[in-house]
Amino acid sequence: MKTNFDFLSPSVNFFGPGVIEKIGDRAKMLNMNHPLIVTDKFLESVADGPVAQTLASLNKAGVTYTIYNGVEPNPKIHNIQEAKALYLAENCDSIITVGGGSAHDTGKGTGIILTNGEDITSLAGIETLDKPLPPLMAVNTTAGTGSELTRHCVITNQETHLKFVVVSWRNIPLVSFNDPLLMLDVPAKLTAATGMDAFVQAIEPYVSTNRNELTDGMCIQAIKLIEGSLREAVANGHNVEARTQMVEAEMLAGMAFNNADLGYVHAMAHQLGGQYDAPHGVCCALLLPIVERYNIIAAPERFAELAKIMGENTEGLSTRAAAELAIKAMRQMADDVGIPRSIKEIGAKPEDFPLMAENALKDGNAFSNPRKGTKEELIQLFQEAYDQE
């Protein structure tokens, strides 16, 4: 566990029902005179939805704007190039993202190529950015990826199908908004996928080689909140208490992995998402039990602790037996919220596993995994995730 560390987070994080009303005043405070609103066509079309409420607040504050609505799942390089062109054509001076992780990643990617050069693939890695992005705020609508809080920008190269990460403190939005009332109508499948992403983002930092006492506390509380609220949020999306607890959990998990980093689940999930254009949270959930069982021998005590945090009775068990209960609890959560068991369900093909394993080991999230694996071992993990029923 690290004893010397920095801790990164947006300067301001607005949380709670109704905080979306503050965005206009905060934009004026930051001298955002003409922001580019980065979102998708669906959210823009929803009457009185997140985009409409964002625009209402900006209108009230007298802030003009331009809308880019081309965000798509697993945002591609061409998305950020389109957004950049619109930003320049409309003389924008800042960026406001409205949506889930895809919107936030698109906004970050747009900012990156506006100030750090057009070739974003050359900037993949950790702390590669020399210049600040334009002022950026993030309105979050899922609970969730944590992207509204973090230094991670995940983009897919549509030509190579490689999903890569640009990790830099310069990517962190200046202000985030997490209003649970914006999430009441999120469909059950999306609630499950994004909720499982938050679950993984609380578990991986807890066993990361870069963890610290602050991130441990955030992970523990996030896991407890998700255990107590994700199933209900999937079953009844209009349960405001469950939605609020999930927002609290995803914020804690986001701050935790922003500082303690992740592991092979995310490194491998990025390959699945890039290759098959599959939902990121589903990819993470499919891999979670397989990868974490592989990791147990590197940190058995941590996994035994995870079992207790997830509510499993470990009294009288050996450390290894208790650790196995953590894996059981992870799989049970995925089953309960309707995540499929095999990566066959998202179109995975064994012939792709060697290249995916090779790229996963290069992913920025791989270096903090508690167990150091080989290409052959990661191929086997992909195969296990393919064969599981």
Residue pairs with C-beta under 8 A, 6 or more apart in sequence:
1 211
1 212
1 213
1 216
2 210
2 211
2 212
3 212
5 210
5 212
5 214
5 259
6 259
7 214
7 259
8 151
8 169
8 172
8 258
8 259
9 149
9 172
9 255
9 258
10 138
10 148
10 149
10 172
10 173
10 174
10 175
10 176
11 174
11 175
12 26
12 174
12 175
12 176
13 149
13 175
13 176
13 178
13 251
14 22
14 26
14 175
14 176
14 177
14 178
14 179
15 178
15 179
15 247
15 248
15 251
16 178
16 179
16 180
16 244
17 179
17 180
17 181
17 240
17 244
18 179
18 181
19 177
19 178
19 179
20 50
20 53
20 54
20 57
20 139
20 177
20 179
20 181
20 182
21 53
21 57
22 57
22 177
23 54
23 57
23 58
23 96
23 137
23 139
23 177
24 57
24 58
24 59
24 60
24 61
24 62
24 63
25 57
25 61
26 137
26 175
27 35
27 58
27 61
27 63
27 94
27 96
27 137
28 61
28 62
28 63
30 94
30 135
30 137
30 174
30 175
31 93
31 135
32 63
32 93
32 94
32 96
32 135
32 137
33 63
33 64
33 93
33 94
34 63
34 64
34 65
34 66
34 90
34 91
34 92
34 93
34 94
35 58
35 63
35 65
35 66
35 92
35 93
35 94
35 95
35 96
35 135
35 137
36 65
36 66
36 67
36 68
36 83
36 86
36 87
36 90
36 92
36 94
36 95
36 96
36 110
37 51
37 54
37 55
37 65
37 66
37 67
37 68
37 96
37 97
37 98
38 68
38 71
38 83
38 95
38 96
38 97
38 98
38 99
38 103
38 106
38 107
38 110
39 50
39 51
39 67
39 68
39 69
39 71
39 97
39 98
39 99
39 103
40 69
40 70
40 71
40 72
40 99
40 102
40 103
41 69
41 70
43 49
43 50
43 51
43 98
43 99
43 103
43 141
44 51
44 67
44 69
46 52
46 185
49 182
49 185
50 98
50 99
50 139
50 141
50 182
51 67
51 98
53 182
54 96
54 98
54 139
55 65
58 64
58 65
65 96
66 86
66 87
66 90
66 92
68 82
68 83
68 86
68 87
68 110
70 79
70 82
70 83
71 79
71 99
71 102
71 103
71 106
72 79
72 102
73 102
73 277
73 279
74 102
74 156
74 163
74 273
74 274
74 277
74 278
74 280
75 102
75 105
75 106
75 109
75 154
75 155
75 156
76 155
76 156
76 157
76 158
77 109
77 120
77 121
77 155
77 156
77 157
77 158
78 158
79 106
79 109
80 106
80 109
80 110
80 112
80 113
80 120
80 155
81 113
81 118
83 106
83 107
83 109
83 110
84 110
84 113
84 114
86 92
87 95
87 110
87 114
87 134
88 114
92 134
93 134
93 135
94 134
94 135
94 136
94 137
95 107
95 110
95 111
95 133
95 134
95 135
95 136
95 137
96 107
96 136
96 137
96 138
96 139
97 103
97 104
97 106
97 107
97 108
97 136
97 137
97 138
97 139
97 148
97 173
98 139
98 141
99 139
99 140
99 141
99 142
100 140
100 141
100 142
100 144
100 145
100 147
100 194
101 142
101 144
101 145
101 146
101 147
101 154
101 194
101 197
101 280
103 141
104 138
104 140
104 145
104 147
104 148
104 173
105 147
105 153
105 154
105 155
107 136
107 138
108 133
108 136
108 147
108 153
108 166
108 171
109 120
109 153
109 155
109 166
111 133
111 134
111 136
111 171
112 120
112 123
112 129
112 133
112 153
112 166
112 171
113 120
114 133
114 134
115 131
115 132
115 133
115 134
116 123
116 129
116 130
116 131
117 123
120 155
120 166
121 157
121 164
123 129
123 166
124 164
124 165
124 166
124 364
125 165
125 166
125 167
125 364
126 167
126 168
126 364
127 167
127 168
127 169
128 166
128 168
129 166
129 168
129 170
129 171
131 170
132 170
133 170
133 171
135 174
136 173
136 174
137 173
137 174
137 175
137 176
137 177
138 147
138 148
138 149
138 173
138 175
138 176
138 177
139 148
139 177
139 179
139 182
140 147
140 148
140 176
140 177
140 178
140 179
140 182
140 247
141 182
141 183
141 186
142 183
142 186
142 190
142 191
142 194
142 250
143 178
143 180
143 183
143 191
143 194
143 195
143 198
143 233
143 243
143 246
143 247
143 249
143 250
144 194
144 195
144 197
144 198
144 246
144 247
144 250
144 254
145 194
145 197
145 198
145 201
145 250
145 254
145 280
145 281
146 198
146 201
146 250
146 251
146 253
146 254
146 255
146 257
146 258
147 154
147 254
148 173
148 176
148 177
148 178
148 254
149 172
149 173
149 176
149 251
149 254
149 255
149 258
150 171
150 172
150 254
150 257
150 258
151 167
151 168
151 169
151 170
151 171
151 172
151 258
152 165
152 166
152 167
152 171
152 258
153 165
153 166
153 167
153 168
153 171
154 163
154 164
154 165
154 270
154 280
155 163
155 164
155 166
156 162
156 163
156 164
156 273
156 274
156 277
157 163
157 164
157 274
161 274
161 275
162 271
162 274
162 359
163 270
163 271
163 273
163 274
164 270
164 363
165 270
165 363
165 364
165 365
167 364
172 258
178 247
178 250
178 251
180 240
180 243
180 244
180 246
180 247
181 240
181 243
183 191
183 237
183 243
183 246
183 247
184 237
184 238
184 240
184 243
185 237
185 238
186 194
186 237
187 237
188 234
188 235
188 237
188 338
189 338
191 230
191 233
191 234
191 237
191 246
191 337
192 230
192 234
192 281
192 337
192 338
192 339
193 279
193 280
193 281
193 282
193 285
193 339
194 250
194 281
195 226
195 230
195 233
195 234
195 246
195 250
195 281
195 337
196 230
196 281
196 282
196 284
196 285
196 288
196 333
196 334
196 337
196 339
197 280
197 281
197 284
197 285
198 222
198 226
198 246
198 249
198 250
198 253
198 254
199 223
199 226
199 230
199 253
199 285
199 288
199 330
199 333
200 262
200 265
200 266
200 281
200 284
200 285
200 288
201 222
201 250
201 253
201 254
201 256
201 257
201 262
201 266
202 218
202 219
202 222
202 223
202 226
202 249
202 252
202 253
202 256
203 219
203 223
203 265
203 288
203 292
203 306
203 330
204 257
204 261
204 262
204 263
204 265
204 266
204 365
205 211
205 215
205 218
205 219
205 253
205 256
205 257
205 259
205 260
205 261
205 262
206 215
206 216
206 219
206 220
206 223
206 256
206 260
206 302
206 306
207 263
207 292
207 295
207 298
207 299
207 302
207 303
207 306
207 370
208 215
208 257
208 260
208 261
208 262
208 263
208 368
208 369
208 370
209 368
209 369
209 370
210 259
210 260
210 261
210 368
211 219
211 260
212 259
212 260
214 259
215 255
215 256
215 257
215 259
215 260
218 252
218 253
218 255
218 256
219 252
219 253
219 256
219 260
220 309
221 249
221 252
222 248
222 249
222 250
222 252
222 253
222 256
223 249
223 306
223 309
223 310
224 309
225 245
225 246
225 248
225 249
225 252
226 246
226 249
226 333
227 310
227 311
227 333
228 245
229 241
229 242
229 243
229 245
229 246
229 249
230 242
230 246
230 333
230 337
231 333
231 336
231 337
232 239
232 242
233 239
233 242
233 243
233 246
234 337
234 338
236 242
237 243
260 368
261 365
261 367
261 368
262 365
262 368
263 291
263 295
263 365
263 366
263 368
263 369
263 370
264 287
264 291
264 294
264 295
264 360
264 365
264 366
264 369
264 371
264 373
264 378
264 381
265 284
265 287
265 288
265 291
265 292
266 284
266 363
266 365
267 360
267 361
267 363
267 364
267 365
267 366
267 369
268 283
268 287
268 291
268 356
268 357
268 360
268 378
268 381
268 382
269 280
269 283
269 284
269 286
269 287
270 280
270 283
270 360
270 363
270 365
271 356
271 357
271 359
271 360
271 363
272 278
272 283
272 286
272 287
272 343
272 346
272 348
272 356
273 279
273 280
273 283
275 348
275 352
275 356
276 346
276 347
276 348
278 346
278 347
279 346
282 339
282 340
282 346
283 343
283 346
285 334
285 339
286 334
286 339
286 340
286 341
286 342
286 343
286 345
286 346
286 385
287 343
287 381
287 385
288 330
288 331
288 334
289 327
289 330
289 331
289 334
290 381
290 384
290 385
290 388
291 381
292 303
292 326
292 327
292 330
293 324
293 327
294 371
294 373
294 377
294 381
295 303
295 369
295 370
295 371
296 303
296 320
296 323
296 324
296 327
297 371
298 370
298 371
299 370
300 319
300 320
300 323
301 319
302 370
303 322
303 323
303 326
303 327
304 314
304 317
304 319
304 320
304 322
304 323
304 326
306 323
306 326
306 329
307 314
307 322
307 323
307 325
307 326
307 329
308 314
308 322
310 325
310 326
310 329
310 330
311 329
312 322
312 325
312 326
312 328
312 329
314 321
314 322
314 325
317 325
335 341
340 346
341 388
341 389
342 385
342 386
342 387
342 388
342 389
343 382
343 385
343 386
344 386
348 382
348 385
348 386
350 382
350 383
350 386
353 379
353 382
353 383
353 386
354 375
354 379
356 378
356 382
357 375
357 376
357 378
357 379
357 381
357 382
358 375
360 366
360 378
361 373
361 375
361 378
373 381
